[in-house]
Amino acid sequence: MKISSFTLLAVALLLVVAAPLHAQTGCDNSPENPTVVLALVGSAGAFVSAARARIRARRNAGK
């Protein structure tokens, strides 16, 4: 499976931006990590959007 350079750049940017914000120096003992949770929610939203577009394209191609 070929990974596009845009996807690789996006993941690298996410990691670079999230690293300094990790726990935001105020909640080191927090059981959850809000930065990771927000990244997962955003990734899930992007995946759902892309999946819906692919499904719609397949349906329209069959007609």
Secondary structure, DSSP 8 states (H G I E B T S, - for coil): ----HHHHHHHHHHHHHHHHHGGGGT-TT-SS-HHHHHHHHHHHHHHHHHHHHHHHHHHHHT-
